[in-house]
């Protein structure tokens, strides 16, 4: 009887702790992302997402002139309000990257009269940054790479290898299953919580299945038809224990999926991460399509395929080191 009572107490204690910690997680997210106390951080996040969207559009082979204009005007308005606000702490580097990308976007997608007015607004914004940084030093938009350049870099030293792994959105057909399996095998060497190895990988290249999945994933618009294969990474929650490990599945899944992307790059296979920021309904639908059990949580999706001979790559400017690294 005593052992039964102890087990009931232990399970009750764990259940209460898990509830309390998830409520604390929810509170943290609520006041950081939904109703942020530091509103300029929220604005900066939106600026980055919109700029990235502009760059992706520039990299697509099929360029619809009407697509993205609404986002471009929203982005320039955010820059104007954000940089004119004396209390704003929007990163100068991010602002310059955004301005450069908008400049390239306007040249490609806008009519001449529309472009002239748009460029006037960009020039006005650039003047606000002169005291902090030279806007012309930071480029946005896209650049071109060849298949041979990527393949050469994948066999070089780690710095060159890492800097030349890019998100690929124009593929030249499916990669061989043997190469994919060998890449996943390399990723298995990555660390995980207490070596429990919770990650599971689902591969699909069936056109109907691909379309079903991509129709409920937000982030593949404009290159959906270019994706020949898709990897879905999950983590088995039943291998974890206790309230302290409630979020470890995302850490383990993130480490594994990035290791897989680098292994694919090493083997000459292109890839592009697709987020799984889903609703409950979308999550259930994905589980039905791939027959994913309830004890597994979906971490991320990875579009993969062979490299095209010529590839347009978004520049995707990174933050300067002093913004992300601190010695304390």
C-alpha positions in Angstrom: 0.0 0.0 0.0 2.9 2.4 0.9 4.5 1.8 -2.5 1.2 2.5 -4.3 0.7 5.7 -2.3 4.3 6.8 -3.2 3.6 6.2 -6.9 0.4 8.1 -6.8 2.2 11.0 -5.1 5.1 10.9 -7.6 2.8 10.9 -10.6 0.6 13.7 -9.1 3.7 15.8 -8.3 5.1 15.3 -11.9 1.7 16.2 -13.4 1.4 19.4 -11.4 5.0 20.4 -12.2 4.4 19.8 -16.0 1.3 21.9 -15.9 3.1 24.7 -14.0 6.1 24.8 -16.3 3.9 24.8 -19.5 1.9 27.7 -18.1 5.2 29.5 -17.4 6.3 28.7 -21.0 3.0 30.1 -22.3 3.3 33.3 -20.2 6.9 33.8 -21.5 5.8 33.4 -25.1 2.6 35.5 -24.6 4.6 38.6 -23.4 7.5 38.1 -25.9 5.7 37.2 -29.1 1.9 37.9 -28.8 1.9 41.1 -26.7 5.7 41.9 -26.5 7.0 44.4 -23.9 9.8 45.3 -26.3 7.7 46.2 -29.4 10.7 47.1 -31.5 11.8 43.5 -31.3 8.5 42.4 -32.8 8.8 45.0 -35.6 12.4 43.9 -36.3 11.1 40.3 -36.6 8.4 41.3 -39.1 11.0 43.3 -41.1 13.2 40.3 -41.4 10.4 37.9 -42.4 9.1 40.4 -45.1 12.7 41.0 -46.4 13.3 37.3 -46.7 10.0 36.9 -48.6 11.2 39.6 -51.1 14.5 37.8 -51.6 12.8 34.4 -52.2 10.6 36.0 -54.8 13.7 37.4 -56.6 15.3 33.9 -56.6 12.3 32.1 -58.3 12.5 31.2 -62.0 8.9 32.2 -62.6 8.5 35.8 -61.5 4.9 37.0 -61.2 5.1 40.9 -61.4 2.1 41.3 -59.1 3.3 39.1 -56.3 5.0 40.7 -53.3 4.1 44.4 -54.0 1.7 44.6 -51.1 4.5 43.1 -48.8 7.0 45.6 -50.2 4.9 48.6 -49.4 4.2 47.2 -45.9 7.9 46.6 -45.4 8.9 50.2 -46.4 6.2 51.6 -44.1 7.6 49.6 -41.2 11.1 50.8 -41.9 9.9 54.4 -42.0 8.0 54.2 -38.7 10.6 52.0 -37.0 13.7 54.1 -37.9 12.0 57.5 -37.3 11.1 56.5 -33.7 13.8 57.8 -31.4 13.1 54.8 -29.0 13.5 52.2 -31.7 16.4 49.8 -31.5 15.9 48.1 -34.9 19.3 46.7 -36.0 21.0 49.0 -38.5 22.4 46.0 -40.3 19.0 44.4 -40.7 17.5 47.8 -41.9 20.3 48.2 -44.5 19.8 44.7 -45.8 16.1 45.3 -46.1 16.6 48.6 -48.0 19.0 46.9 -50.4 16.6 44.1 -51.0 13.6 46.5 -51.6 15.8 48.4 -54.0 16.4 45.2 -56.1 12.8 44.2 -55.8 11.5 47.6 -57.1 13.8 47.4 -60.1 12.5 43.9 -61.0 8.8 44.1 -60.2 7.7 47.7 -60.3 6.5 50.0 -63.2 8.8 53.0 -63.8 6.5 55.6 -62.3 5.8 53.4 -59.2 9.5 52.6 -58.9 10.6 56.3 -58.9 8.3 57.2 -55.9 9.3 54.0 -54.1 13.1 54.8 -54.5 12.5 58.3 -53.1 11.1 56.7 -49.9 14.1 54.3 -49.7 16.6 57.2 -50.1 14.8 59.1 -47.3 15.1 56.0 -45.0 18.8 55.5 -45.9 19.6 59.0 -44.7 18.4 58.0 -41.2 21.1 55.3 -41.0 24.1 57.4 -42.2 25.2 58.1 -38.6 25.2 54.4 -37.7 26.3 52.5 -40.9 26.9 53.1 -44.6 23.8 51.6 -46.2 25.7 50.8 -49.4 28.1 48.4 -47.6 25.3 45.9 -47.0 23.7 44.1 -50.0 20.4 42.4 -50.3 18.6 40.5 -53.0 20.1 37.4 -54.7 23.4 36.0 -56.1 24.1 33.2 -58.6 25.9 29.9 -57.9 26.6 27.0 -60.2 26.2 23.3 -59.3 30.0 22.8 -59.6 30.7 25.6 -57.2 28.5 24.1 -54.5 29.9 20.6 -55.1 33.4 21.9 -54.8 32.7 23.7 -51.6 31.1 20.6 -50.0 34.5 18.8 -50.0 36.5 21.8 -48.7 37.4 22.9 -45.2 34.6 23.4 -42.7 34.4 27.2 -43.0 34.1 27.1 -46.8 31.8 24.1 -46.5 29.5 25.8 -44.0 29.3 29.2 -45.7 28.4 27.6 -49.0 25.5 25.6 -47.8 22.4 27.5 -48.9 18.6 27.0 -49.0 17.9 25.6 -52.4 14.4 26.2 -54.0 15.0 25.1 -57.6 15.8 21.4 -57.8 16.8 19.2 -60.8 14.8 16.1 -59.9 14.9 13.7 -57.0 18.1 12.5 -55.2 19.0 8.8 -55.1 17.5 7.0 -52.1 20.9 5.5 -51.3 22.5 8.9 -50.9 19.6 10.1 -48.7 20.0 7.1 -46.4 23.7 7.5 -46.2 23.2 11.2 -45.3 20.7 10.2 -42.5 23.2 7.6 -41.3 25.8 10.4 -40.9 23.3 12.5 -39.0 22.8 9.6 -36.6 26.2 10.5 -35.1 24.9 13.8 -33.7 24.2 14.0 -29.9 20.8 13.6 -28.2 19.5 13.8 -24.7 21.1 10.9 -22.8 21.7 9.2 -26.2 18.0 8.3 -26.4 18.1 8.9 -30.2 14.4 10.0 -30.4 14.4 11.3 -34.0 12.4 9.5 -36.7 12.6 10.5 -40.4 9.9 10.1 -43.1 10.7 10.5 -46.8 8.1 11.0 -49.5 8.5 11.6 -53.2 5.0 10.6 -54.3 3.6 13.6 -56.2 0.1 13.3 -54.6 1.5 13.0 -51.1 3.9 15.9 -51.6 1.1 18.2 -52.8 -1.1 17.2 -49.9 1.6 18.0 -47.4 2.8 21.2 -49.0 -0.8 22.5 -49.2 -0.9 22.7 -45.4 2.6 23.9 -44.9 3.2 27.7 -44.9 6.4 28.7 -46.6 6.6 26.9 -50.0 4.6 29.3 -52.1 6.3 30.1 -55.4 8.4 26.9 -55.6 5.9 24.1 -54.6 6.1 22.4 -58.0 10.0 22.5 -57.9 10.1 20.2 -54.8 10.7 16.5 -55.8 11.2 15.0 -52.3 10.4 15.9 -48.7 11.8 14.7 -45.4 9.7 15.0 -42.3 11.5 14.9 -38.9 9.7 13.8 -35.8 10.8 13.0 -32.2 9.4 10.2 -30.1 8.1 11.8 -26.9 7.7 8.4 -25.1 11.5 8.2 -24.7 11.6 11.3 -22.5 10.7 11.6 -18.8 9.9 14.3 -16.3 8.9 18.0 -16.6 12.5 19.1 -17.2 12.6 17.3 -20.6 9.3 18.8 -21.9 11.1 20.8 -24.7 14.1 18.5 -25.3 12.4 16.9 -28.4 12.8 20.2 -30.3 16.5 20.5 -29.3 17.2 16.9 -30.3 15.2 17.3 -33.5 16.8 20.5 -34.5 20.3 19.1 -34.0 19.5 16.0 -36.0 17.8 17.8 -38.9 20.6 20.3 -39.3 23.1 17.5 -39.2 21.1 15.8 -42.0 21.0 19.0 -44.1 24.8 19.3 -43.8 25.3 15.6 -44.6 23.1 16.1 -47.7 25.2 19.1 -48.7 28.3 17.0 -48.3 26.8 14.4 -50.7 25.8 17.1 -53.2 22.1 17.1 -52.5 20.3 20.5 -52.1 17.9 21.2 -49.3 15.5 23.9 -47.9 14.0 23.8 -44.4 10.3 24.3 -44.2 8.9 25.2 -40.8 6.1 23.3 -39.2 4.3 26.2 -37.5 0.9 24.4 -37.7 -2.5 24.5 -36.3 -3.9 21.4 -34.5 -6.0 20.6 -37.6 -3.0 20.8 -39.9 -0.9 18.6 -37.5 -3.6 15.9 -37.4 -3.8 16.0 -41.2 -0.1 15.5 -41.7 -0.2 12.6 -39.2 -2.9 11.0 -41.3 -1.0 11.5 -44.6 2.2 9.9 -43.3 0.7 7.6 -40.6 2.7 9.3 -37.8 1.8 7.9 -34.4 0.5 10.2 -31.6 3.6 9.7 -29.4 5.8 11.5 -32.1 5.9 15.3 -32.4 6.6 16.8 -35.8 9.8 19.0 -35.6 10.5 20.3 -39.1 10.2 19.5 -42.8 13.1 19.5 -45.3 12.6 19.9 -49.1 15.4 18.1 -50.9 16.6 17.2 -54.4 19.4 17.2 -56.9 21.1 20.6 -57.7 20.3 22.5 -60.9 23.2 23.7 -63.0 22.6 27.3 -62.1 20.9 28.5 -58.9 19.7 31.9 -57.7 20.3 32.2 -53.9 18.8 34.8 -51.5 21.6 36.8 -49.8 19.9 36.5 -46.4 22.2 38.9 -44.5 23.4 37.7 -41.1 23.5 39.8 -38.0 26.9 41.2 -37.0 28.8 39.3 -34.3 28.3 41.9 -31.6 24.5 41.5 -31.8 24.6 37.8 -31.1 27.7 37.0 -29.0 28.5 38.3 -25.5 31.3 37.5 -23.1 29.7 37.7 -19.6 
